Amino acid sequence: MIWNYVLGASIALIILIILVLLVYSIFNYRSVKKRRKYFEDLHKSISVGSEVIFSNGIYGKVKRIQDDYLDIEIKSGAILKVSRYAVSEIIK
């Protein structure tokens, strides 16, 4: 008799956990999709002369664009060759 209550409570708990995980995965998927779209648009809109910020906090100006690489001039005048995908923001 008590086993019926334990079994019923266990099934209800499992269903609740599955529902919570399902809702979490839906919201997480939407967030990842928005972030992916933002970075795709960002990397396509990089142009020569753009001021950019990298994910590690380095600021620089785009001097030349190659396939997946950018030549970036930093404040000291040095030119860095970096991946296009390291850019986290374009300064407007």
Distance bins in CASP14 RR format, pairs under 12 A and 6 or more apart:
PFRMAT RR
TARGET T0000
AUTHOR 0000-0000-0000
RMODE 2
METHOD distances of the structure
MODEL  1
1 7 0 0 0 0 0 1 0 0 0 0 0
2 8 0 0 0 0 0 1 0 0 0 0 0
2 9 0 0 0 0 0 1 0 0 0 0 0
3 9 0 0 0 0 0 1 0 0 0 0 0
3 10 0 0 0 0 0 1 0 0 0 0 0
4 10 0 0 0 0 0 1 0 0 0 0 0
4 11 0 0 0 0 0 1 0 0 0 0 0
5 11 0 0 0 0 0 1 0 0 0 0 0
5 12 0 0 0 0 0 1 0 0 0 0 0
6 12 0 0 0 0 0 1 0 0 0 0 0
6 13 0 0 0 0 0 1 0 0 0 0 0
7 13 0 0 0 0 0 1 0 0 0 0 0
7 14 0 0 0 0 0 1 0 0 0 0 0
8 14 0 0 0 0 1 0 0 0 0 0 0
8 15 0 0 0 0 1 0 0 0 0 0 0
8 16 0 0 0 0 0 1 0 0 0 0 0
9 15 0 0 0 0 0 1 0 0 0 0 0
9 16 0 0 0 0 0 1 0 0 0 0 0
10 16 0 0 0 0 0 1 0 0 0 0 0
10 17 0 0 0 0 0 1 0 0 0 0 0
11 17 0 0 0 0 0 1 0 0 0 0 0
11 18 0 0 0 0 0 1 0 0 0 0 0
12 18 0 0 0 0 0 1 0 0 0 0 0
12 19 0 0 0 0 0 1 0 0 0 0 0
13 19 0 0 0 0 0 1 0 0 0 0 0
13 20 0 0 0 0 0 1 0 0 0 0 0
14 20 0 0 0 0 0 1 0 0 0 0 0
14 21 0 0 0 0 0 1 0 0 0 0 0
15 21 0 0 0 0 0 1 0 0 0 0 0
15 22 0 0 0 0 0 1 0 0 0 0 0
16 22 0 0 0 0 0 1 0 0 0 0 0
16 23 0 0 0 0 0 1 0 0 0 0 0
17 23 0 0 0 0 0 1 0 0 0 0 0
17 24 0 0 0 0 0 1 0 0 0 0 0
18 24 0 0 0 0 0 1 0 0 0 0 0
18 25 0 0 0 0 0 1 0 0 0 0 0
19 25 0 0 0 0 0 1 0 0 0 0 0
19 26 0 0 0 0 0 1 0 0 0 0 0
20 26 0 0 0 0 0 1 0 0 0 0 0
20 27 0 0 0 0 0 1 0 0 0 0 0
21 27 0 0 0 0 0 1 0 0 0 0 0
21 28 0 0 0 0 0 1 0 0 0 0 0
22 28 0 0 0 0 0 1 0 0 0 0 0
22 29 0 0 0 0 0 1 0 0 0 0 0
23 29 0 0 0 0 0 1 0 0 0 0 0
23 30 0 0 0 0 0 1 0 0 0 0 0
24 30 0 0 0 0 0 1 0 0 0 0 0
24 31 0 0 0 0 0 1 0 0 0 0 0
25 31 0 0 0 0 0 1 0 0 0 0 0
25 32 0 0 0 0 0 1 0 0 0 0 0
26 32 0 0 0 0 0 1 0 0 0 0 0
26 33 0 0 0 0 0 1 0 0 0 0 0
27 33 0 0 0 0 0 1 0 0 0 0 0
27 34 0 0 0 0 0 1 0 0 0 0 0
28 34 0 0 0 0 0 1 0 0 0 0 0
28 35 0 0 0 0 0 1 0 0 0 0 0
29 35 0 0 0 0 0 1 0 0 0 0 0
29 36 0 0 0 0 0 1 0 0 0 0 0
30 36 0 0 0 0 0 1 0 0 0 0 0
30 37 0 0 0 0 0 1 0 0 0 0 0
31 37 0 0 0 0 0 1 0 0 0 0 0
31 38 0 0 0 0 0 1 0 0 0 0 0
32 38 0 0 0 0 0 1 0 0 0 0 0
32 39 0 0 0 0 0 1 0 0 0 0 0
33 39 0 0 0 0 0 1 0 0 0 0 0
33 40 0 0 0 0 0 1 0 0 0 0 0
34 40 0 0 0 0 0 1 0 0 0 0 0
34 41 0 0 0 0 0 1 0 0 0 0 0
35 41 0 0 0 0 0 1 0 0 0 0 0
35 42 0 0 0 0 0 1 0 0 0 0 0
35 88 0 0 0 0 0 1 0 0 0 0 0
36 42 0 0 0 0 0 1 0 0 0 0 0
36 43 0 0 0 0 0 1 0 0 0 0 0
36 85 0 0 0 0 0 1 0 0 0 0 0
37 43 0 0 0 0 0 1 0 0 0 0 0
37 44 0 0 0 0 0 1 0 0 0 0 0
38 44 0 0 0 0 0 1 0 0 0 0 0
38 45 0 0 0 0 0 1 0 0 0 0 0
38 87 0 0 0 0 0 1 0 0 0 0 0
38 88 0 0 0 0 0 1 0 0 0 0 0
38 89 0 0 0 0 0 1 0 0 0 0 0
38 90 0 0 0 0 0 1 0 0 0 0 0
39 45 0 0 0 0 0 1 0 0 0 0 0
39 46 0 0 0 0 0 1 0 0 0 0 0
39 55 0 0 0 0 0 1 0 0 0 0 0
39 84 0 0 0 0 0 1 0 0 0 0 0
39 85 1 0 0 1 0 0 0 0 0 0 0
39 86 0 0 0 0 0 1 0 0 0 0 0
39 87 0 0 0 0 1 0 0 0 0 0 0
39 88 0 0 0 0 1 0 0 0 0 0 0
39 89 0 0 0 0 0 1 0 0 0 0 0
39 90 0 0 0 0 0 1 0 0 0 0 0
40 46 0 0 0 0 0 1 0 0 0 0 0
40 84 0 0 0 0 0 1 0 0 0 0 0
40 85 0 0 0 0 0 1 0 0 0 0 0
41 87 0 0 0 0 0 1 0 0 0 0 0
41 90 0 0 0 0 0 1 0 0 0 0 0
42 50 0 0 0 0 0 1 0 0 0 0 0
42 52 0 0 0 0 1 0 0 0 0 0 0
42 53 0 0 0 0 0 1 0 0 0 0 0
42 55 0 0 0 0 0 1 0 0 0 0 0
42 84 0 0 0 0 1 0 0 0 0 0 0
42 85 0 0 0 0 1 0 0 0 0 0 0
42 86 0 0 0 0 0 1 0 0 0 0 0
42 87 1 0 0 1 0 0 0 0 0 0 0
42 88 0 0 0 0 1 0 0 0 0 0 0
42 89 1 0 0 1 0 0 0 0 0 0 0
42 90 1 0 0 1 0 0 0 0 0 0 0
42 91 0 0 0 0 0 1 0 0 0 0 0
42 92 0 0 0 0 0 1 0 0 0 0 0
43 50 0 0 0 0 0 1 0 0 0 0 0
43 52 0 0 0 0 0 1 0 0 0 0 0
43 62 0 0 0 0 0 1 0 0 0 0 0
43 65 0 0 0 0 0 1 0 0 0 0 0
43 67 0 0 0 0 0 1 0 0 0 0 0
43 68 0 0 0 0 1 0 0 0 0 0 0
43 69 0 0 0 0 0 1 0 0 0 0 0
43 70 0 0 0 0 1 0 0 0 0 0 0
43 83 0 0 0 0 1 0 0 0 0 0 0
43 84 1 0 1 0 0 0 0 0 0 0 0
43 85 1 0 0 1 0 0 0 0 0 0 0
43 86 0 0 0 0 1 0 0 0 0 0 0
43 87 1 0 0 1 0 0 0 0 0 0 0
43 88 0 0 0 0 0 1 0 0 0 0 0
43 89 0 0 0 0 0 1 0 0 0 0 0
43 90 0 0 0 0 1 0 0 0 0 0 0
44 50 0 0 0 0 0 1 0 0 0 0 0
44 65 0 0 0 0 0 1 0 0 0 0 0
44 84 0 0 0 0 1 0 0 0 0 0 0
44 85 0 0 0 0 0 1 0 0 0 0 0
44 87 0 0 0 0 0 1 0 0 0 0 0
44 90 0 0 0 0 0 1 0 0 0 0 0
45 52 0 0 0 0 0 1 0 0 0 0 0
45 62 0 0 0 0 0 1 0 0 0 0 0
45 65 0 0 0 0 0 1 0 0 0 0 0
45 84 0 0 0 0 0 1 0 0 0 0 0
45 87 0 0 0 0 0 1 0 0 0 0 0
45 89 0 0 0 0 0 1 0 0 0 0 0
45 90 1 0 0 1 0 0 0 0 0 0 0
45 92 0 0 0 0 0 1 0 0 0 0 0
46 52 1 0 0 1 0 0 0 0 0 0 0
46 53 0 0 0 0 0 1 0 0 0 0 0
46 54 0 0 0 0 0 1 0 0 0 0 0
46 60 0 0 0 0 0 1 0 0 0 0 0
46 61 0 0 0 0 0 1 0 0 0 0 0
46 62 1 0 0 1 0 0 0 0 0 0 0
46 63 0 0 0 0 0 1 0 0 0 0 0
46 64 0 0 0 0 0 1 0 0 0 0 0
46 65 1 0 0 1 0 0 0 0 0 0 0
46 66 0 0 0 0 0 1 0 0 0 0 0
46 68 0 0 0 0 0 1 0 0 0 0 0
46 69 0 0 0 0 0 1 0 0 0 0 0
46 70 1 0 0 1 0 0 0 0 0 0 0
46 71 0 0 0 0 0 1 0 0 0 0 0
46 72 0 0 0 0 0 1 0 0 0 0 0
46 82 0 0 0 0 0 1 0 0 0 0 0
46 83 0 0 0 0 0 1 0 0 0 0 0
46 84 1 0 0 1 0 0 0 0 0 0 0
46 85 0 0 0 0 0 1 0 0 0 0 0
46 86 0 0 0 0 0 1 0 0 0 0 0
46 87 1 0 0 1 0 0 0 0 0 0 0
46 88 0 0 0 0 0 1 0 0 0 0 0
46 89 0 0 0 0 0 1 0 0 0 0 0
46 90 1 0 0 1 0 0 0 0 0 0 0
46 91 0 0 0 0 0 1 0 0 0 0 0
47 61 0 0 0 0 0 1 0 0 0 0 0
47 62 1 0 0 1 0 0 0 0 0 0 0
47 63 0 0 0 0 0 1 0 0 0 0 0
47 64 0 0 0 0 0 1 0 0 0 0 0
47 65 1 0 0 1 0 0 0 0 0 0 0
47 70 0 0 0 0 0 1 0 0 0 0 0
47 84 0 0 0 0 0 1 0 0 0 0 0
47 87 0 0 0 0 0 1 0 0 0 0 0
47 90 0 0 0 0 1 0 0 0 0 0 0
48 61 0 0 0 0 1 0 0 0 0 0 0
48 62 1 0 1 0 0 0 0 0 0 0 0
48 63 1 0 0 1 0 0 0 0 0 0 0
48 64 1 0 0 1 0 0 0 0 0 0 0
48 65 1 0 0 1 0 0 0 0 0 0 0
48 66 0 0 0 0 0 1 0 0 0 0 0
48 70 0 0 0 0 1 0 0 0 0 0 0
48 71 0 0 0 0 1 0 0 0 0 0 0
48 72 0 0 0 0 0 1 0 0 0 0 0
48 73 0 0 0 0 0 1 0 0 0 0 0
49 60 0 0 0 0 1 0 0 0 0 0 0
49 61 1 0 1 0 0 0 0 0 0 0 0
49 62 1 0 1 0 0 0 0 0 0 0 0
49 63 1 0 0 1 0 0 0 0 0 0 0
49 64 0 0 0 0 1 0 0 0 0 0 0
49 65 0 0 0 0 1 0 0 0 0 0 0
49 70 0 0 0 0 0 1 0 0 0 0 0
49 71 0 0 0 0 0 1 0 0 0 0 0
49 72 0 0 0 0 0 1 0 0 0 0 0
49 73 0 0 0 0 1 0 0 0 0 0 0
49 90 0 0 0 0 0 1 0 0 0 0 0
49 91 0 0 0 0 0 1 0 0 0 0 0
50 59 0 0 0 0 0 1 0 0 0 0 0
50 60 0 0 0 0 1 0 0 0 0 0 0
50 61 1 0 0 1 0 0 0 0 0 0 0
50 62 1 0 1 0 0 0 0 0 0 0 0
50 63 0 0 0 0 0 1 0 0 0 0 0
50 64 0 0 0 0 0 1 0 0 0 0 0
50 65 0 0 0 0 1 0 0 0 0 0 0
50 70 0 0 0 0 1 0 0 0 0 0 0
50 72 0 0 0 0 1 0 0 0 0 0 0
50 73 0 0 0 0 0 1 0 0 0 0 0
50 84 0 0 0 0 0 1 0 0 0 0 0
50 87 0 0 0 0 1 0 0 0 0 0 0
50 89 0 0 0 0 0 1 0 0 0 0 0
50 90 1 0 1 0 0 0 0 0 0 0 0
50 91 1 0 0 1 0 0 0 0 0 0 0
50 92 0 0 0 0 1 0 0 0 0 0 0
51 58 0 0 0 0 0 1 0 0 0 0 0
51 59 1 0 0 1 0 0 0 0 0 0 0
51 60 1 0 0 1 0 0 0 0 0 0 0
51 61 1 0 1 0 0 0 0 0 0 0 0
51 62 0 0 0 0 1 0 0 0 0 0 0
51 63 0 0 0 0 0 1 0 0 0 0 0
51 72 0 0 0 0 1 0 0 0 0 0 0
51 73 0 0 0 0 0 1 0 0 0 0 0
51 74 0 0 0 0 0 1 0 0 0 0 0
51 75 0 0 0 0 0 1 0 0 0 0 0
51 87 0 0 0 0 0 1 0 0 0 0 0
51 89 0 0 0 0 1 0 0 0 0 0 0
51 90 1 0 0 1 0 0 0 0 0 0 0
51 91 1 1 0 0 0 0 0 0 0 0 0
51 92 0 0 0 0 1 0 0 0 0 0 0
52 58 0 0 0 0 1 0 0 0 0 0 0
52 59 1 0 0 1 0 0 0 0 0 0 0
52 60 1 0 1 0 0 0 0 0 0 0 0
52 61 1 0 0 1 0 0 0 0 0 0 0
52 62 1 0 0 1 0 0 0 0 0 0 0
52 63 0 0 0 0 0 1 0 0 0 0 0
52 65 0 0 0 0 0 1 0 0 0 0 0
52 70 1 0 0 1 0 0 0 0 0 0 0
52 71 0 0 0 0 0 1 0 0 0 0 0
52 72 1 0 0 1 0 0 0 0 0 0 0
52 73 0 0 0 0 0 1 0 0 0 0 0
52 74 0 0 0 0 0 1 0 0 0 0 0
52 80 0 0 0 0 0 1 0 0 0 0 0
52 82 0 0 0 0 1 0 0 0 0 0 0
52 83 0 0 0 0 0 1 0 0 0 0 0
52 84 0 0 0 0 1 0 0 0 0 0 0
52 85 0 0 0 0 0 1 0 0 0 0 0
52 86 0 0 0 0 1 0 0 0 0 0 0
52 87 1 0 1 0 0 0 0 0 0 0 0
52 88 0 0 0 0 1 0 0 0 0 0 0
52 89 1 0 0 1 0 0 0 0 0 0 0
52 90 1 0 1 0 0 0 0 0 0 0 0
52 91 1 0 0 1 0 0 0 0 0 0 0
52 92 0 0 0 0 0 1 0 0 0 0 0
53 59 1 0 1 0 0 0 0 0 0 0 0
53 60 1 0 0 1 0 0 0 0 0 0 0
53 61 0 0 0 0 0 1 0 0 0 0 0
53 62 0 0 0 0 0 1 0 0 0 0 0
53 72 0 0 0 0 0 1 0 0 0 0 0
53 74 0 0 0 0 0 1 0 0 0 0 0
53 82 0 0 0 0 0 1 0 0 0 0 0
53 86 0 0 0 0 1 0 0 0 0 0 0
53 87 1 0 0 1 0 0 0 0 0 0 0
53 88 1 0 1 0 0 0 0 0 0 0 0
53 89 1 0 1 0 0 0 0 0 0 0 0
53 90 1 0 0 1 0 0 0 0 0 0 0
53 91 1 0 0 1 0 0 0 0 0 0 0
53 92 0 0 0 0 0 1 0 0 0 0 0
54 60 0 0 0 0 1 0 0 0 0 0 0
54 62 0 0 0 0 0 1 0 0 0 0 0
54 70 0 0 0 0 1 0 0 0 0 0 0
54 72 0 0 0 0 1 0 0 0 0 0 0
54 74 0 0 0 0 0 1 0 0 0 0 0
54 80 0 0 0 0 1 0 0 0 0 0 0
54 82 1 0 0 1 0 0 0 0 0 0 0
54 83 0 0 0 0 1 0 0 0 0 0 0
54 84 0 0 0 0 0 1 0 0 0 0 0
54 85 0 0 0 0 0 1 0 0 0 0 0
54 86 1 0 1 0 0 0 0 0 0 0 0
54 87 1 0 0 1 0 0 0 0 0 0 0
54 88 1 0 0 1 0 0 0 0 0 0 0
54 89 0 0 0 0 1 0 0 0 0 0 0
54 90 0 0 0 0 0 1 0 0 0 0 0
54 91 0 0 0 0 0 1 0 0 0 0 0
55 82 0 0 0 0 0 1 0 0 0 0 0
55 83 0 0 0 0 0 1 0 0 0 0 0
55 85 0 0 0 0 1 0 0 0 0 0 0
55 86 1 0 1 0 0 0 0 0 0 0 0
55 87 1 0 0 1 0 0 0 0 0 0 0
55 88 1 0 1 0 0 0 0 0 0 0 0
55 89 0 0 0 0 1 0 0 0 0 0 0
56 80 0 0 0 0 0 1 0 0 0 0 0
56 82 0 0 0 0 0 1 0 0 0 0 0
56 83 0 0 0 0 0 1 0 0 0 0 0
56 86 1 0 0 1 0 0 0 0 0 0 0
56 87 0 0 0 0 0 1 0 0 0 0 0
56 88 0 0 0 0 1 0 0 0 0 0 0
57 74 0 0 0 0 0 1 0 0 0 0 0
57 82 0 0 0 0 0 1 0 0 0 0 0
57 86 0 0 0 0 0 1 0 0 0 0 0
57 87 0 0 0 0 0 1 0 0 0 0 0
57 88 1 0 0 1 0 0 0 0 0 0 0
57 89 0 0 0 0 1 0 0 0 0 0 0
57 91 0 0 0 0 0 1 0 0 0 0 0
58 70 0 0 0 0 0 1 0 0 0 0 0
58 72 1 0 0 1 0 0 0 0 0 0 0
58 73 0 0 0 0 0 1 0 0 0 0 0
58 74 1 0 0 1 0 0 0 0 0 0 0
58 75 0 0 0 0 1 0 0 0 0 0 0
58 76 0 0 0 0 0 1 0 0 0 0 0
58 78 0 0 0 0 0 1 0 0 0 0 0
58 80 1 0 0 1 0 0 0 0 0 0 0
58 82 0 0 0 0 1 0 0 0 0 0 0
58 86 0 0 0 0 1 0 0 0 0 0 0
58 87 0 0 0 0 0 1 0 0 0 0 0
58 88 0 0 0 0 0 1 0 0 0 0 0
58 89 0 0 0 0 0 1 0 0 0 0 0
59 72 0 0 0 0 1 0 0 0 0 0 0
59 73 0 0 0 0 0 1 0 0 0 0 0
59 74 1 0 0 1 0 0 0 0 0 0 0
59 75 1 0 0 1 0 0 0 0 0 0 0
59 76 0 0 0 0 0 1 0 0 0 0 0
59 80 0 0 0 0 0 1 0 0 0 0 0
59 87 0 0 0 0 0 1 0 0 0 0 0
59 88 0 0 0 0 0 1 0 0 0 0 0
59 89 0 0 0 0 1 0 0 0 0 0 0
59 90 0 0 0 0 0 1 0 0 0 0 0
59 91 1 0 0 1 0 0 0 0 0 0 0
60 70 0 0 0 0 1 0 0 0 0 0 0
60 71 0 0 0 0 0 1 0 0 0 0 0
60 72 1 0 1 0 0 0 0 0 0 0 0
60 73 1 0 0 1 0 0 0 0 0 0 0
60 74 1 0 1 0 0 0 0 0 0 0 0
60 75 1 0 0 1 0 0 0 0 0 0 0
60 76 0 0 0 0 0 1 0 0 0 0 0
60 77 0 0 0 0 1 0 0 0 0 0 0
60 78 0 0 0 0 0 1 0 0 0 0 0
60 79 0 0 0 0 0 1 0 0 0 0 0
60 80 0 0 0 0 1 0 0 0 0 0 0
60 82 0 0 0 0 1 0 0 0 0 0 0
60 86 0 0 0 0 0 1 0 0 0 0 0
60 87 0 0 0 0 1 0 0 0 0 0 0
60 89 0 0 0 0 0 1 0 0 0 0 0
60 90 0 0 0 0 0 1 0 0 0 0 0
60 91 0 0 0 0 1 0 0 0 0 0 0
61 70 0 0 0 0 0 1 0 0 0 0 0
61 71 0 0 0 0 1 0 0 0 0 0 0
61 72 1 0 0 1 0 0 0 0 0 0 0
61 73 1 0 1 0 0 0 0 0 0 0 0
61 74 0 0 0 0 1 0 0 0 0 0 0
61 75 0 0 0 0 1 0 0 0 0 0 0
61 77 0 0 0 0 1 0 0 0 0 0 0
61 78 0 0 0 0 0 1 0 0 0 0 0
61 79 0 0 0 0 0 1 0 0 0 0 0
61 80 0 0 0 0 0 1 0 0 0 0 0
61 87 0 0 0 0 0 1 0 0 0 0 0
61 90 0 0 0 0 0 1 0 0 0 0 0
61 91 0 0 0 0 1 0 0 0 0 0 0
62 69 0 0 0 0 0 1 0 0 0 0 0
62 70 1 0 1 0 0 0 0 0 0 0 0
62 71 1 0 0 1 0 0 0 0 0 0 0
62 72 1 0 0 1 0 0 0 0 0 0 0
62 73 0 0 0 0 1 0 0 0 0 0 0
62 74 0 0 0 0 0 1 0 0 0 0 0
62 79 0 0 0 0 0 1 0 0 0 0 0
62 80 0 0 0 0 0 1 0 0 0 0 0
62 81 0 0 0 0 0 1 0 0 0 0 0
62 82 0 0 0 0 1 0 0 0 0 0 0
62 84 0 0 0 0 1 0 0 0 0 0 0
62 87 0 0 0 0 1 0 0 0 0 0 0
62 90 0 0 0 0 1 0 0 0 0 0 0
62 91 0 0 0 0 0 1 0 0 0 0 0
63 69 0 0 0 0 0 1 0 0 0 0 0
63 70 0 0 0 0 1 0 0 0 0 0 0
63 71 1 0 1 0 0 0 0 0 0 0 0
63 72 1 0 0 1 0 0 0 0 0 0 0
63 73 1 0 1 0 0 0 0 0 0 0 0
63 74 0 0 0 0 0 1 0 0 0 0 0
63 77 0 0 0 0 1 0 0 0 0 0 0
63 78 0 0 0 0 0 1 0 0 0 0 0
63 79 1 0 0 1 0 0 0 0 0 0 0
63 80 0 0 0 0 1 0 0 0 0 0 0
63 81 0 0 0 0 0 1 0 0 0 0 0
63 82 0 0 0 0 0 1 0 0 0 0 0
64 70 1 0 0 1 0 0 0 0 0 0 0
64 71 1 0 1 0 0 0 0 0 0 0 0
64 72 0 0 0 0 1 0 0 0 0 0 0
64 73 0 0 0 0 1 0 0 0 0 0 0
64 79 0 0 0 0 1 0 0 0 0 0 0
64 80 0 0 0 0 0 1 0 0 0 0 0
64 81 0 0 0 0 1 0 0 0 0 0 0
64 82 0 0 0 0 0 1 0 0 0 0 0
64 84 0 0 0 0 0 1 0 0 0 0 0
65 71 1 0 0 1 0 0 0 0 0 0 0
65 72 0 0 0 0 0 1 0 0 0 0 0
65 81 0 0 0 0 0 1 0 0 0 0 0
65 82 0 0 0 0 0 1 0 0 0 0 0
65 83 0 0 0 0 0 1 0 0 0 0 0
65 84 1 0 0 1 0 0 0 0 0 0 0
65 87 0 0 0 0 0 1 0 0 0 0 0
66 72 0 0 0 0 0 1 0 0 0 0 0
66 81 0 0 0 0 1 0 0 0 0 0 0
66 82 0 0 0 0 0 1 0 0 0 0 0
66 83 0 0 0 0 0 1 0 0 0 0 0
66 84 0 0 0 0 1 0 0 0 0 0 0
67 81 0 0 0 0 0 1 0 0 0 0 0
67 83 0 0 0 0 0 1 0 0 0 0 0
67 84 0 0 0 0 1 0 0 0 0 0 0
67 85 0 0 0 0 0 1 0 0 0 0 0
68 81 0 0 0 0 0 1 0 0 0 0 0
68 82 0 0 0 0 1 0 0 0 0 0 0
68 83 1 0 0 1 0 0 0 0 0 0 0
68 84 1 0 1 0 0 0 0 0 0 0 0
68 85 1 0 0 1 0 0 0 0 0 0 0
68 86 0 0 0 0 0 1 0 0 0 0 0
68 87 0 0 0 0 0 1 0 0 0 0 0
69 79 0 0 0 0 0 1 0 0 0 0 0
69 80 0 0 0 0 1 0 0 0 0 0 0
69 81 1 0 1 0 0 0 0 0 0 0 0
69 82 1 0 0 1 0 0 0 0 0 0 0
69 83 1 0 0 1 0 0 0 0 0 0 0
69 84 1 0 0 1 0 0 0 0 0 0 0
69 85 0 0 0 0 1 0 0 0 0 0 0
69 86 0 0 0 0 1 0 0 0 0 0 0
69 87 0 0 0 0 0 1 0 0 0 0 0
70 79 0 0 0 0 0 1 0 0 0 0 0
70 80 0 0 0 0 1 0 0 0 0 0 0
70 81 1 0 0 1 0 0 0 0 0 0 0
70 82 1 0 1 0 0 0 0 0 0 0 0
70 83 1 0 0 1 0 0 0 0 0 0 0
70 84 1 0 1 0 0 0 0 0 0 0 0
70 85 0 0 0 0 1 0 0 0 0 0 0
70 86 0 0 0 0 1 0 0 0 0 0 0
70 87 1 0 0 1 0 0 0 0 0 0 0
70 90 0 0 0 0 0 1 0 0 0 0 0
71 77 0 0 0 0 0 1 0 0 0 0 0
71 78 0 0 0 0 0 1 0 0 0 0 0
71 79 1 0 1 0 0 0 0 0 0 0 0
71 80 1 0 0 1 0 0 0 0 0 0 0
71 81 1 0 1 0 0 0 0 0 0 0 0
71 82 0 0 0 0 1 0 0 0 0 0 0
71 83 0 0 0 0 0 1 0 0 0 0 0
71 84 0 0 0 0 0 1 0 0 0 0 0
72 78 0 0 0 0 1 0 0 0 0 0 0
72 79 1 0 0 1 0 0 0 0 0 0 0
72 80 1 0 1 0 0 0 0 0 0 0 0
72 81 1 0 0 1 0 0 0 0 0 0 0
72 82 1 0 1 0 0 0 0 0 0 0 0
72 83 0 0 0 0 0 1 0 0 0 0 0
72 84 0 0 0 0 0 1 0 0 0 0 0
72 86 0 0 0 0 1 0 0 0 0 0 0
72 87 0 0 0 0 1 0 0 0 0 0 0
73 79 1 0 1 0 0 0 0 0 0 0 0
73 80 1 0 0 1 0 0 0 0 0 0 0
73 81 0 0 0 0 0 1 0 0 0 0 0
73 82 0 0 0 0 0 1 0 0 0 0 0
74 80 1 0 0 1 0 0 0 0 0 0 0
74 81 0 0 0 0 0 1 0 0 0 0 0
74 82 0 0 0 0 0 1 0 0 0 0 0
80 86 0 0 0 0 1 0 0 0 0 0 0
80 87 0 0 0 0 0 1 0 0 0 0 0
82 88 0 0 0 0 0 1 0 0 0 0 0
84 90 0 0 0 0 0 1 0 0 0 0 0
END
